[in-house]
Amino acid sequence: MKYLYIVDYWVPFPSSEYGGVISVIASNDTQCHDILRDGEVSYDHVYDNKIMENVVKAQRFVLDQNEESRIVSSFVT
């Protein structure tokens, strides 16, 4: 089973003035974290724990199993 995660951006003000949201398709929290950590969104590794915290708190929606795990969209400031 796959989920669409709506994850709040983890970089605090002032580095990220308004925050943001990243949409990810993943099978579970760990895979979502790994996709964000290794994905196209660059970040400082000091935020690694904050990423997982936000993944756990993220809204998620059930998707069709055939969906590819990936970052679907990203809006960050």
C-alpha positions in Angstrom: 0.0 0.0 0.0 1.3 3.5 -0.9 0.4 6.8 0.7 0.6 10.4 -0.3 2.3 12.3 2.5 1.9 16.1 2.8 5.0 17.0 4.8 5.6 20.5 6.4 9.0 21.9 5.5 11.4 21.4 8.4 13.7 24.3 8.0 12.8 27.0 10.6 12.7 30.8 10.2 14.8 32.8 9.2 16.5 30.2 6.9 13.0 29.4 5.5 11.0 32.6 5.7 7.5 31.1 5.2 8.2 27.4 5.4 6.6 25.2 2.8 5.1 21.8 2.0 6.4 18.8 0.2 4.2 16.0 -1.2 5.7 12.5 -1.3 4.5 9.1 -2.4 5.9 6.4 -0.1 5.0 3.0 1.5 5.8 4.1 5.0 7.3 6.8 7.2 10.9 5.5 6.8 10.7 5.4 3.1 9.2 8.9 3.0 12.0 10.2 5.2 14.6 8.5 3.0 13.1 10.0 -0.2 13.2 13.5 1.4 16.7 13.1 2.8 18.1 11.8 -0.5 15.8 13.6 -2.9 15.8 16.7 -5.1 15.2 19.0 -2.1 18.6 20.0 -0.7 18.9 20.6 3.1 21.4 20.7 5.9 21.8 17.3 7.6 21.3 18.9 11.0 17.6 18.7 10.2 17.5 14.9 9.8 15.5 14.3 13.0 13.2 17.2 12.2 12.4 15.6 8.8 11.3 12.3 10.5 9.3 14.3 13.1 7.4 16.1 10.3 6.9 12.9 8.4 5.2 11.2 11.4 2.9 14.2 11.9 2.1 14.5 8.1 -1.3 14.1 6.7 -1.4 11.0 4.5 -3.8 9.6 2.0 -4.0 6.0 0.7 -3.1 5.6 -3.0 -3.1 2.8 -5.5 -0.3 0.3 -5.0 1.0 0.9 -8.6 2.2 4.5 -7.8 5.9 5.0 -7.9 7.6 6.2 -4.7 8.8 9.8 -5.2 8.6 13.5 -4.5 5.5 14.7 -6.3 5.7 18.4 -5.6 7.7 20.8 -3.5 7.0 24.4 -2.5 9.5 25.9 0.0 10.8 29.3 0.8 
